Amino acid sequence: MNLPLLAVSIYWDLPVLLVVVSLVYAATRHDRWDKIIHEATGWGLRITLFLVGIGVVLYLLSTYL
């Protein structure tokens, strides 16, 4: 029995995890919501760029080696 709705990839959870981790980290450093959102946006961008960079490196290594 093939249930495509239950066969969801774990990668759909990645954006939610990025948002939650960024918000929690920012909330530990600031008390005001405007500062929290600003800091969380910056951290979310940094984490995303870091993960994309790792993905590109791994893709290049698997393609050319």
Secondary structure, 3 states (H helix, E strand, C coil): CCCCCCCCCHHHHHHHHHHHHHHHHHHHHCCCHHHHHHHHHHHHHHHHHHHHHHHHHHHHHHHHC
